[in-house]
Amino acid sequence: MDERDETGERTPVIVGVGQVNDRPERPEDGLDPVGLMAEALRRADSDAGGGMLAKCDSLAVVSQLAWPQLNPVDGKLAEALGIAPAHCEQTAMPNGDSPIRLLHEAANRIGAGEARICAVVGAEALRTAAQLAAATAKAGDDKPNALRDASHRRRVGYAQSYGLTVPVDVYPLYENAGRAAYGQSLAEGQAESGALWAGMSEVAARCEHAWIRDAVAPEDVVTPSEGNRPLAFPYTKLQVANSSVNQGAGFLVTSLAEARRRGIPEERLIHIGYGAAAHEHGDFLRRDSYAGSPGLTVSIARTLELNGVTAADLDHVELYSCFPCVPKMARRVLAWPLDRPITRFGGLTFGGGPIGNYMSHALACMVETLRETGGRGLLFANGGYATHNHTILLSAEPTGVCFPQDFDYQAQADALRGEIPPLEEAYCGPATIETYTVHYARDGTPRLGTVVARTPTGARTLASVPPEDRTTLDLLTSGVQEPVGRPGTILDGETGNDLRRWVPDAAWSTSSPP
């Protein structure tokens, strides 16, 4: 407890967590997101000893995609719970950093004396929504995909025309650029991904809250197979978030004084440390680099500095794991060893990937772990297209910090960021590969290659590799040589409607890596 808060009235602590997995035999029997949220908060209330929800004066909700007709849900959720909090909010988008931001804001409200009991919750029922859609779909209709549909509703333009539509299309740009920057071969990069994901599957196998509880071997994670089809190079199905879940999670935050008045044992209180947030440009084509993220770096590094800790002082971490490139970047900033677990829940592939609410599950598992083992835990959240970053420290012991805290460290991230290259959408001519990916059809065959290239003047542009150009696709995916940094030429399409095409220099296949 901070010495400026001797009464504990403005020292925030987490007192209750709740999670729910809904697996109905019939889709029509499944809970919708409001039902999942209500049940998660009821469980959190029970975990805190009961009676807190009835007095809740702040309710924050992570928005959801599964049932768009239910947004905004805060009024419906409060009604379902029979509560009338003075403050209600819902995030504008279901970004992965949302639960940690809402935790931080709840701590700030308590620290400022603006609230006494805060509830944070989110849920997705994408599995049930997809099953219901499939049951009513006409023969020949595409398989329902709520995430891709939502992305198309938001925007269609230059990036999307080159296959960069949803996160699984975009994060490989970071994976391939990062691998080259780390000096790894394709095999080495995939081995790191396999090790991280196999480790997460082992955590999930021991976690009662995880959606998939089968441990997998590292080679099974990265090797394409009938049950592990390639999605976007080099990612397979087992390397991406599993959004086909019905999951809800929430938590309760109150003051230390209120927790003591209610008789909650001290060993069940989890204390909140300082945190930091910073972001990248909302347009992923306007990033300074795909080999790193200043926002990610500042968010993690500043949180360590603020709390006066290093990786050696941390007992547990949750490094956001929508795709391997994110925890790879995070663990390098943190200096977190490859052989130490990066999750307490199981990651977005195995624990479950309920779009923006994953970190509520991770937080709940971290709280349970710290109650059992003591020590400190770091939560790092990422959202958007490697856009939003928020990190915070939790501890089984008092942290000695003072809230409210301004967690915005955007200025530091901006100062660290390199020059953002201009975008030339109609460029043709010589260019070098900055990063790339190959998108695959459901049968595992390539459907399009996407190259992000730099012109001789340093501008950024996009080009495609058509599926019939197997020679170039093989150069991009074989791992014989590193494509990043390789020269080539961008040619105009044969008709006005064709995408511009990437053609590698003739010497590429025989020359040594750049």
KOLDOLO-130822 format. One record per residue (C-alpha): residue number from 1; residue in three letters; x, y, z. Coordinates in pm, 1 decimal, decimal comma, always signed. Layout:
seq;type;east;north;up
NUM;ALA;X;Y;Z
...
//
This chain:
seq;type;east;north;up
1;MET;+0,0;+0,0;+0,0
2;ASP;+134,9;+341,0;-93,9
3;GLU;+218,1;+560,2;+204,2
4;ARG;-5,5;+832,7;+63,9
5;ASP;-302,6;+596,2;+100,8
6;GLU;-278,2;+474,4;+457,0
7;THR;-647,3;+384,6;+467,1
8;GLY;-632,4;+168,2;+153,8
9;GLU;-941,9;+340,9;+14,3
10;ARG;-760,5;+427,8;-308,2
11;THR;-536,5;+123,9;-346,4
12;PRO;-688,7;-102,8;-616,6
13;VAL;-680,5;-482,4;-587,7
14;ILE;-829,3;-763,7;-795,2
15;VAL;-1065,2;-966,6;-577,5
16;GLY;-1264,6;-1189,3;-812,8
17;VAL;-1220,5;-1365,2;-1147,1
18;GLY;-1457,1;-1579,9;-1348,6
19;GLN;-1439,1;-1778,1;-1672,7
20;VAL;-1687,7;-1982,2;-1871,2
21;ASN;-1663,5;-2217,8;-2170,6
22;ASP;-1991,9;-2302,0;-2342,4
23;ARG;-2000,6;-2623,6;-2550,3
24;PRO;-2366,5;-2696,6;-2633,2
25;GLU;-2452,6;-3011,9;-2825,0
26;ARG;-2704,0;-2811,4;-3027,4
27;PRO;-2601,1;-2462,9;-3149,6
28;GLU;-2940,6;-2319,3;-3067,3
29;ASP;-2879,9;-2403,0;-2699,9
30;GLY;-2563,5;-2193,8;-2681,3
31;LEU;-2531,1;-1879,0;-2474,4
32;ASP;-2501,6;-1550,9;-2662,0
33;PRO;-2223,2;-1308,8;-2560,0
34;VAL;-2442,8;-1131,8;-2304,2
35;GLY;-2522,9;-1465,3;-2140,8
36;LEU;-2153,4;-1557,4;-2134,9
37;MET;-2059,1;-1220,9;-1984,8
38;ALA;-2326,9;-1241,6;-1717,4
39;GLU;-2218,1;-1591,0;-1615,4
40;ALA;-1849,6;-1491,4;-1608,8
41;LEU;-1924,2;-1198,1;-1376,8
42;ARG;-2144,7;-1411,7;-1152,7
43;ARG;-1851,5;-1650,4;-1115,3
44;ALA;-1617,4;-1359,8;-1044,7
45;ASP;-1859,0;-1236,7;-778,9
46;SER;-1866,8;-1580,6;-620,1
47;ASP;-1487,4;-1595,7;-632,5
48;ALA;-1477,0;-1266,4;-441,8
49;GLY;-1709,5;-1398,7;-172,0
50;GLY;-2040,4;-1277,7;-314,2
51;GLY;-2239,8;-956,3;-290,6
52;MET;-1999,9;-731,4;-482,5
53;LEU;-2182,1;-718,5;-815,8
54;ALA;-2492,0;-580,3;-646,9
55;LYS;-2285,6;-279,8;-536,4
56;CYS;-2087,6;-244,0;-859,9
57;ASP;-2063,7;+120,0;-965,4
58;SER;-1852,5;+75,6;-1282,4
59;LEU;-1910,5;-177,1;-1562,5
60;ALA;-1670,6;-194,1;-1858,3
61;VAL;-1732,1;-428,1;-2151,2
62;VAL;-1500,5;-550,9;-2426,4
63;SER;-1703,4;-530,2;-2748,4
64;GLN;-1767,2;-848,4;-2946,4
65;LEU;-1812,9;-965,7;-3305,3
66;ALA;-2024,0;-1280,1;-3273,3
67;TRP;-2364,2;-1114,3;-3239,7
68;PRO;-2343,4;-759,1;-3383,0
69;GLN;-2710,2;-700,0;-3305,1
70;LEU;-2625,1;-707,9;-2933,2
71;ASN;-2382,6;-414,6;-2947,5
72;PRO;-2378,1;-202,5;-2742,8
73;VAL;-2430,3;-462,5;-2472,0
74;ASP;-2371,8;-267,8;-2152,3
75;GLY;-2740,7;-188,2;-2098,2
76;LYS;-2849,0;-545,0;-2170,3
77;LEU;-2575,2;-688,7;-1951,7
78;ALA;-2657,8;-465,4;-1656,2
79;GLU;-3021,3;-563,5;-1696,0
80;ALA;-2931,3;-934,3;-1706,7
81;LEU;-2729,2;-893,9;-1387,0
82;GLY;-2990,8;-678,7;-1214,8
83;ILE;-2746,2;-396,0;-1149,0
84;ALA;-2741,3;-24,5;-1225,8
85;PRO;-2380,6;+98,5;-1218,6
86;ALA;-2328,1;+472,1;-1243,3
87;HIS;-2054,7;+425,9;-1502,7
88;CYS;-2096,3;+198,5;-1805,6
89;GLU;-1873,7;+176,7;-2109,9
90;GLN;-1797,1;-49,7;-2402,6
91;THR;-1483,2;-43,4;-2613,1
92;ALA;-1522,9;+86,5;-2965,4
93;MET;-1346,0;-216,1;-3111,6
94;PRO;-1264,7;-564,0;-2976,0
95;ASN;-889,3;-504,4;-2968,9
96;GLY;-667,0;-748,9;-2784,1
97;ASP;-531,9;-482,8;-2548,1
98;SER;-881,9;-386,1;-2430,6
99;PRO;-901,3;-594,1;-2108,1
100;ILE;-568,3;-460,8;-1980,5
101;ARG;-662,2;-103,8;-2065,7
102;LEU;-996,6;-148,4;-1888,2
103;LEU;-817,1;-297,9;-1585,6
104;HIS;-584,7;+1,3;-1576,4
105;GLU;-875,0;+244,7;-1606,3
106;ALA;-1061,2;+63,4;-1328,4
107;ALA;-753,1;+95,9;-1106,2
108;ASN;-738,2;+464,1;-1192,4
109;ARG;-1105,3;+516,5;-1102,9
110;ILE;-1053,1;+357,1;-765,4
111;GLY;-730,9;+551,3;-714,1
112;ALA;-909,3;+875,7;-796,8
113;GLY;-1199,4;+797,4;-564,1
114;GLU;-1442,2;+783,4;-857,1
115;ALA;-1550,8;+423,4;-799,8
116;ARG;-1548,4;+162,1;-526,1
117;ILE;-1622,3;-162,0;-714,7
118;CYS;-1542,4;-202,7;-1085,5
119;ALA;-1637,0;-493,5;-1311,9
120;VAL;-1465,1;-571,0;-1643,9
121;VAL;-1592,7;-843,5;-1877,0
122;GLY;-1608,1;-967,2;-2233,9
123;ALA;-1720,1;-1271,5;-2431,1
124;GLU;-1749,6;-1418,4;-2778,1
125;ALA;-1978,7;-1692,1;-2910,5
126;LEU;-1828,4;-1719,1;-3257,0
127;ARG;-1846,5;-2098,4;-3255,8
128;THR;-2221,8;-2098,5;-3196,4
129;ALA;-2273,2;-1805,3;-3435,2
130;ALA;-2087,1;-1989,2;-3712,8
131;GLN;-2277,8;-2312,9;-3647,8
132;LEU;-2611,2;-2132,9;-3662,0
133;ALA;-2507,7;-1953,4;-3982,9
134;ALA;-2392,6;-2279,5;-4138,2
135;ALA;-2720,8;-2448,1;-4049,6
136;THR;-2917,4;-2185,6;-4242,1
137;ALA;-2670,5;-2135,1;-4529,1
138;LYS;-2770,2;-2230,5;-4880,1
139;ALA;-2584,0;-2496,9;-5074,9
140;GLY;-2269,8;-2354,0;-5232,4
141;ASP;-2238,4;-2064,0;-4988,1
142;ASP;-1893,5;-1987,6;-4849,4
143;LYS;-1819,4;-2109,5;-4498,3
144;PRO;-1921,7;-1835,5;-4249,4
145;ASN;-1630,2;-1624,2;-4127,3
146;ALA;-1740,2;-1346,2;-3893,3
147;LEU;-1392,3;-1196,3;-3854,9
148;ARG;-1329,1;-1169,6;-4229,1
149;ASP;-1683,1;-1042,6;-4289,2
150;ALA;-1637,9;-772,1;-4026,3
151;SER;-1309,0;-664,9;-4183,6
152;HIS;-1469,4;-637,0;-4524,8
153;ARG;-1748,4;-424,7;-4380,6
154;ARG;-1495,8;-183,0;-4238,3
155;ARG;-1286,1;-121,8;-4548,0
156;VAL;-1186,0;-250,4;-4888,4
157;GLY;-896,5;-84,8;-5065,6
158;TYR;-535,0;-100,0;-5177,5
159;ALA;-405,5;-341,7;-4912,7
160;GLN;-710,7;-563,4;-4934,4
161;SER;-679,3;-593,0;-5312,4
162;TYR;-337,9;-752,1;-5255,7
163;GLY;-476,6;-1003,6;-5007,0
164;LEU;-409,5;-814,3;-4682,2
165;THR;-757,3;-822,8;-4530,6
166;VAL;-758,1;-981,6;-4185,2
167;PRO;-491,4;-1034,4;-3917,0
168;VAL;-381,6;-1376,0;-4047,3
169;ASP;-293,7;-1204,6;-4376,1
170;VAL;-94,3;-924,9;-4213,7
171;TYR;+97,6;-1070,1;-3919,0
172;PRO;+313,4;-1289,4;-4147,5
173;LEU;+466,7;-964,2;-4271,2
174;TYR;+609,7;-921,0;-3919,9
175;GLU;+706,1;-1287,3;-3895,5
176;ASN;+910,9;-1288,7;-4215,5
177;ALA;+1069,7;-947,9;-4159,7
178;GLY;+1150,5;-1036,4;-3799,0
179;ARG;+1310,6;-1368,6;-3890,7
180;ALA;+1541,4;-1193,0;-4134,1
181;ALA;+1627,0;-922,5;-3879,4
182;TYR;+1707,1;-1185,1;-3614,5
183;GLY;+1944,7;-1353,1;-3857,9
184;GLN;+1746,8;-1676,3;-3849,5
185;SER;+1699,3;-1922,1;-4132,0
186;LEU;+1343,4;-2028,2;-4210,3
187;ALA;+1404,6;-2354,4;-4024,0
188;GLU;+1532,4;-2167,8;-3717,8
189;GLY;+1240,3;-1927,1;-3718,7
190;GLN;+991,2;-2211,5;-3745,3
191;ALA;+1169,5;-2402,3;-3470,1
192;GLU;+1124,2;-2104,3;-3236,6
193;SER;+754,2;-2085,3;-3327,4
194;GLY;+715,6;-2458,1;-3269,7
195;ALA;+884,7;-2441,5;-2930,7
196;LEU;+672,9;-2147,9;-2813,2
197;TRP;+346,0;-2302,3;-2929,2
198;ALA;+422,8;-2650,0;-2798,6
199;GLY;+498,8;-2492,8;-2462,1
200;MET;+164,2;-2313,2;-2467,7
201;SER;-16,6;-2635,9;-2552,0
202;GLU;+140,7;-2797,9;-2246,3
203;VAL;+12,2;-2515,5;-2025,9
204;ALA;-334,3;-2548,6;-2183,2
205;ALA;-334,1;-2924,0;-2120,3
206;ARG;-304,7;-2848,7;-1746,6
207;CYS;-548,7;-2554,5;-1743,6
208;GLU;-912,6;-2637,5;-1673,2
209;HIS;-1024,0;-2316,9;-1847,3
210;ALA;-849,0;-2384,5;-2181,4
211;TRP;-1056,3;-2466,4;-2490,2
212;ILE;-810,2;-2721,9;-2638,8
213;ARG;-633,0;-2937,4;-2382,4
214;ASP;-419,5;-3158,0;-2604,9
215;ALA;-43,2;-3102,5;-2592,6
216;VAL;+129,5;-3101,9;-2931,4
217;ALA;+490,0;-3146,8;-3040,5
218;PRO;+686,8;-2852,7;-3186,3
219;GLU;+717,4;-3017,1;-3529,2
220;ASP;+341,5;-3078,4;-3541,9
221;VAL;+278,5;-2706,4;-3489,8
222;VAL;+477,2;-2589,2;-3792,3
223;THR;+440,5;-2882,7;-4033,0
224;PRO;+144,8;-2858,8;-4275,0
225;SER;-83,9;-3159,3;-4264,3
226;GLU;-443,2;-3257,1;-4327,3
227;GLY;-540,7;-3125,4;-3985,7
228;ASN;-296,5;-2835,4;-3986,6
229;ARG;-337,5;-2668,3;-4322,7
230;PRO;-123,6;-2372,2;-4428,9
231;LEU;-298,2;-2034,9;-4400,8
232;ALA;-49,4;-1758,1;-4480,8
233;PHE;+322,2;-1832,5;-4505,5
234;PRO;+477,9;-1941,7;-4281,0
235;TYR;+173,5;-1986,7;-4056,6
236;THR;-32,9;-2301,7;-4030,7
237;LYS;-365,7;-2339,7;-3852,8
238;LEU;-196,2;-2435,6;-3525,7
239;GLN;+3,0;-2111,0;-3526,9
240;VAL;-293,9;-1874,8;-3529,9
241;ALA;-563,3;-1770,7;-3283,5
242;ASN;-855,6;-2010,4;-3251,0
243;SER;-1160,4;-1783,9;-3263,7
244;SER;-1408,8;-2072,0;-3300,3
245;VAL;-1491,4;-2063,0;-2930,3
246;ASN;-1772,6;-1970,6;-2692,5
247;GLN;-1588,3;-1811,0;-2403,0
248;GLY;-1645,8;-1540,0;-2147,1
249;ALA;-1425,6;-1398,3;-1873,7
250;GLY;-1446,9;-1111,3;-1630,1
251;PHE;-1295,8;-975,1;-1311,5
252;LEU;-1373,1;-746,1;-1019,8
253;VAL;-1150,8;-466,5;-890,5
254;THR;-1208,3;-283,9;-564,0
255;SER;-1010,9;-91,3;-304,3
256;LEU;-793,5;-262,1;-48,6
257;ALA;-1004,2;-104,3;+225,6
258;GLU;-1329,5;-234,3;+74,1
259;ALA;-1181,8;-582,4;+35,3
260;ARG;-1083,4;-583,4;+403,1
261;ARG;-1423,3;-456,3;+511,6
262;ARG;-1575,2;-751,5;+327,9
263;GLY;-1341,9;-992,5;+499,1
264;ILE;-1164,8;-1114,3;+185,5
265;PRO;-849,1;-1295,3;+296,5
266;GLU;-528,4;-1107,5;+221,0
267;GLU;-384,7;-1407,2;+32,7
268;ARG;-665,6;-1381,3;-222,4
269;LEU;-595,2;-1016,3;-304,7
270;ILE;-388,0;-949,3;-614,5
271;HIS;-220,4;-610,7;-624,3
272;ILE;-182,1;-399,9;-937,2
273;GLY;+145,4;-242,7;-1041,5
274;TYR;+223,7;+27,0;-1292,4
275;GLY;+168,3;-22,1;-1663,7
276;ALA;+236,6;+143,7;-1996,7
277;ALA;+60,2;+170,0;-2332,0
278;ALA;+182,0;+280,2;-2675,1
279;HIS;+60,9;+217,8;-3026,9
280;GLU;+155,1;+203,9;-3392,0
281;HIS;-11,8;+384,0;-3682,3
282;GLY;-357,3;+243,0;-3748,0
283;ASP;-268,0;+172,3;-4112,5
284;PHE;-28,6;-123,2;-4117,1
285;LEU;+120,8;+2,6;-4444,5
286;ARG;+236,9;+314,4;-4260,7
287;ARG;+478,0;+147,3;-4018,0
288;ASP;+845,2;+233,4;-4000,4
289;SER;+939,5;-135,4;-4009,0
290;TYR;+796,8;-486,2;-3986,9
291;ALA;+1098,9;-616,5;-3796,0
292;GLY;+989,1;-461,8;-3466,8
293;SER;+742,1;-231,1;-3295,6
294;PRO;+839,3;+82,3;-3101,5
295;GLY;+500,5;+75,6;-2929,5
296;LEU;+555,3;-282,7;-2812,7
297;THR;+910,4;-205,7;-2702,3
298;VAL;+815,1;+100,3;-2499,9
299;SER;+508,0;-65,6;-2345,5
300;ILE;+710,3;-356,1;-2204,3
301;ALA;+1034,6;-175,3;-2124,0
302;ARG;+863,7;+118,0;-1955,2
303;THR;+648,1;-115,5;-1740,6
304;LEU;+961,0;-290,8;-1616,3
305;GLU;+1127,3;+42,0;-1539,4
306;LEU;+824,5;+186,2;-1361,1
307;ASN;+797,4;-116,5;-1135,2
308;GLY;+1172,9;-148,1;-1082,9
309;VAL;+1190,7;-508,3;-1205,1
310;THR;+1365,2;-714,9;-1469,5
311;ALA;+1272,8;-1044,6;-1630,3
312;ALA;+1463,2;-1220,0;-1352,0
313;ASP;+1219,4;-1071,8;-1098,2
314;LEU;+913,2;-1210,2;-1277,2
315;ASP;+768,2;-1546,9;-1182,1
316;HIS;+514,2;-1564,2;-1465,1
317;VAL;+431,2;-1380,8;-1786,9
318;GLU;+151,1;-1371,8;-2039,9
319;LEU;+286,1;-1261,2;-2376,6
320;TYR;+5,4;-1206,3;-2622,6
321;SER;+8,0;-1489,8;-2871,8
322;CYS;-228,5;-1427,6;-3161,9
323;PHE;+59,3;-1518,7;-3398,0
324;PRO;+418,6;-1622,5;-3321,4
325;CYS;+572,5;-1293,4;-3432,7
326;VAL;+416,6;-1107,0;-3137,9
327;PRO;+561,1;-1307,9;-2846,3
328;LYS;+884,8;-1334,2;-3043,1
329;MET;+915,1;-955,3;-3042,3
330;ALA;+796,3;-931,5;-2682,2
331;ARG;+1030,6;-1190,3;-2536,6
332;ARG;+1328,8;-1021,2;-2701,4
333;VAL;+1241,0;-689,8;-2539,7
334;LEU;+1179,7;-865,8;-2209,9
335;ALA;+1482,6;-1096,8;-2240,6
336;TRP;+1255,2;-1391,8;-2161,0
337;PRO;+1417,5;-1733,9;-2221,6
338;LEU;+1270,6;-1962,5;-2486,3
339;ASP;+1234,0;-2249,7;-2240,1
340;ARG;+1014,9;-2055,5;-1993,0
341;PRO;+634,1;-2055,1;-2039,1
342;ILE;+486,7;-1744,7;-2201,7
343;THR;+128,6;-1803,7;-2087,4
344;ARG;-82,5;-1904,4;-1788,4
345;PHE;-394,1;-1975,4;-1997,6
346;GLY;-260,1;-2161,4;-2300,1
347;GLY;-236,2;-1892,3;-2567,1
348;LEU;-490,2;-1793,1;-2828,9
349;THR;-452,9;-2120,1;-3018,4
350;PHE;-508,3;-2360,7;-2728,5
351;GLY;-651,5;-2154,8;-2442,8
352;GLY;-886,6;-1996,0;-2692,9
353;GLY;-900,3;-1678,9;-2898,5
354;PRO;-1222,4;-1490,1;-2815,6
355;ILE;-1115,4;-1192,9;-3032,6
356;GLY;-1063,7;-891,0;-2803,5
357;ASN;-1125,7;-1061,9;-2469,9
358;TYR;-838,3;-1310,5;-2455,2
359;MET;-648,7;-1113,1;-2192,0
360;SER;-943,3;-1130,0;-1951,0
361;HIS;-891,7;-1507,7;-1949,4
362;ALA;-515,8;-1463,5;-1919,1
363;LEU;-562,8;-1220,7;-1630,1
364;ALA;-798,1;-1460,7;-1453,0
365;CYS;-547,2;-1744,3;-1485,2
366;MET;-265,1;-1516,5;-1370,3
367;VAL;-466,4;-1419,8;-1062,5
368;GLU;-529,0;-1786,3;-980,0
369;THR;-160,5;-1866,2;-1029,5
370;LEU;-35,6;-1580,7;-810,5
371;ARG;-275,5;-1681,2;-536,0
372;GLU;-125,3;-2030,9;-544,3
373;THR;+243,5;-1949,7;-590,4
374;GLY;+288,6;-1588,2;-485,5
375;GLY;+530,0;-1365,4;-675,4
376;ARG;+485,3;-1133,1;-970,3
377;GLY;+327,6;-1169,9;-1310,7
378;LEU;+355,1;-952,7;-1621,3
379;LEU;+64,8;-919,3;-1865,0
380;PHE;+146,9;-795,1;-2216,7
381;ALA;-145,9;-737,0;-2452,3
382;ASN;-148,0;-659,2;-2824,2
383;GLY;-436,1;-561,6;-3050,9
384;GLY;-530,7;-463,2;-3401,9
385;TYR;-265,7;-538,8;-3664,3
386;ALA;+30,7;-529,3;-3422,9
387;THR;-110,8;-185,2;-3345,1
388;HIS;-207,4;-152,0;-2978,9
389;ASN;+16,5;-245,3;-2686,1
390;HIS;-56,7;-238,3;-2313,0
391;THR;+150,1;-399,8;-2038,7
392;ILE;+89,7;-413,7;-1663,5
393;LEU;+233,2;-585,1;-1355,9
394;LEU;+35,6;-792,7;-1104,7
395;SER;+166,4;-908,3;-768,9
396;ALA;+60,7;-1129,4;-480,8
397;GLU;+220,9;-871,3;-251,3
398;PRO;+154,3;-496,8;-222,7
399;THR;+325,8;-306,9;-502,8
400;GLY;+360,9;+27,9;-329,2
401;VAL;+231,8;+213,8;-633,7
402;CYS;-5,3;+508,4;-639,3
403;PHE;-309,3;+542,5;-862,1
404;PRO;-432,3;+706,7;-1076,6
405;GLN;-141,0;+660,9;-1316,9
406;ASP;-108,6;+808,6;-1664,3
407;PHE;-21,1;+499,2;-1868,7
408;ASP;+14,1;+680,1;-2203,8
409;TYR;+375,6;+657,3;-2324,2
410;GLN;+305,3;+733,6;-2686,2
411;ALA;+558,9;+1015,4;-2700,2
412;GLN;+840,1;+775,7;-2611,6
413;ALA;+730,4;+531,8;-2881,1
414;ASP;+708,8;+809,2;-3138,3
415;ALA;+1061,4;+924,2;-3050,4
416;LEU;+1190,6;+569,6;-3096,3
417;ARG;+1017,5;+516,2;-3429,9
418;GLY;+1207,7;+546,6;-3756,0
419;GLU;+1091,3;+735,3;-4060,7
420;ILE;+770,5;+599,6;-4211,3
421;PRO;+821,4;+552,5;-4585,1
422;PRO;+581,6;+714,1;-4832,3
423;LEU;+340,3;+482,7;-5011,3
424;GLU;+346,6;+456,2;-5391,0
425;GLU;+45,6;+254,3;-5501,4
426;ALA;+107,9;+266,8;-5877,0
427;TYR;+483,0;+203,6;-5882,5
428;CYS;+645,8;-16,0;-6145,8
429;GLY;+1017,9;-78,8;-6175,6
430;PRO;+1307,6;-216,2;-5969,2
431;ALA;+1244,5;-279,1;-5598,9
432;THR;+1365,3;-496,7;-5311,0
433;ILE;+1155,5;-715,8;-5086,5
434;GLU;+1089,0;-561,3;-4744,6
435;THR;+866,7;-850,7;-4635,9
436;TYR;+613,5;-1088,4;-4787,3
437;THR;+369,0;-1375,1;-4743,7
438;VAL;+183,6;-1635,6;-4949,2
439;HIS;-188,2;-1695,0;-4893,2
440;TYR;-331,5;-2045,7;-4929,0
441;ALA;-668,0;-2186,6;-5031,4
442;ARG;-847,2;-2434,2;-4805,5
443;ASP;-702,5;-2723,7;-5004,2
444;GLY;-349,0;-2604,6;-4923,4
445;THR;-263,3;-2469,8;-5267,5
446;PRO;-123,7;-2115,4;-5304,1
447;ARG;-384,6;-1862,3;-5408,9
448;LEU;-174,7;-1543,4;-5403,1
449;GLY;+167,8;-1416,2;-5303,4
450;THR;+195,9;-1068,2;-5152,9
451;VAL;+522,0;-871,8;-5157,5
452;VAL;+582,5;-550,9;-4963,5
453;ALA;+867,4;-384,0;-5150,1
454;ARG;+1086,1;-75,0;-5131,0
455;THR;+1162,6;+134,2;-5435,8
456;PRO;+1508,0;+282,3;-5503,9
457;THR;+1389,9;+606,9;-5337,9
458;GLY;+1277,7;+422,4;-5024,1
459;ALA;+903,5;+434,6;-5090,7
460;ARG;+686,8;+134,8;-4999,3
461;THR;+465,5;-43,6;-5249,2
462;LEU;+277,9;-371,8;-5293,3
463;ALA;+302,4;-635,7;-5562,1
464;SER;+157,1;-980,1;-5617,9
465;VAL;+276,5;-1322,8;-5722,2
466;PRO;+0,5;-1508,9;-5908,1
467;PRO;-64,1;-1873,0;-5813,2
468;GLU;+53,6;-1998,6;-6151,3
469;ASP;+404,0;-1856,0;-6092,4
470;ARG;+516,4;-2155,9;-5889,1
471;THR;+884,2;-2079,2;-5943,2
472;THR;+862,8;-1746,2;-5759,0
473;LEU;+633,6;-1886,5;-5491,1
474;ASP;+889,0;-2161,7;-5429,8
475;LEU;+1164,9;-1901,5;-5395,2
476;LEU;+955,6;-1723,5;-5130,3
477;THR;+872,0;-2033,9;-4928,9
478;SER;+1149,7;-2291,4;-4975,3
479;GLY;+1385,6;-2148,5;-4713,1
480;VAL;+1685,7;-2212,2;-4937,6
481;GLN;+1761,2;-1840,4;-4936,0
482;GLU;+1617,3;-1546,6;-4743,2
483;PRO;+1378,0;-1348,0;-4967,3
484;VAL;+1386,9;-1032,2;-4753,3
485;GLY;+1626,7;-784,8;-4913,2
486;ARG;+1623,3;-959,6;-5250,3
487;PRO;+1599,4;-748,3;-5568,0
488;GLY;+1337,1;-780,1;-5836,6
489;THR;+1107,6;-586,7;-6064,3
490;ILE;+745,2;-484,4;-6030,9
491;LEU;+553,8;-511,3;-6357,6
492;ASP;+219,6;-362,3;-6445,1
493;GLY;-73,5;-600,2;-6483,5
494;GLU;-158,5;-726,5;-6828,0
495;THR;-497,6;-554,6;-6810,7
496;GLY;-616,7;-253,6;-6620,0
497;ASN;-780,4;-477,0;-6360,7
498;ASP;-478,9;-697,8;-6292,0
499;LEU;-259,7;-658,5;-5986,5
500;ARG;+97,7;-546,8;-6040,4
501;ARG;+330,8;-845,6;-6034,8
502;TRP;+658,0;-916,4;-5858,6
503;VAL;+932,6;-1078,9;-6066,1
504;PRO;+1262,1;-1175,3;-5894,2
505;ASP;+1594,2;-1098,0;-6056,2
506;ALA;+1721,4;-1386,2;-6266,0
507;ALA;+2028,5;-1436,2;-6046,2
508;TRP;+1823,0;-1475,4;-5728,0
509;SER;+1812,0;-1853,7;-5722,6
510;THR;+2188,9;-1892,4;-5743,6
511;SER;+2328,9;-1588,0;-5564,9
512;SER;+2421,4;-1584,7;-5198,3
513;PRO;+2186,3;-1416,1;-4949,0
514;PRO;+2221,4;-1035,8;-4929,8
//
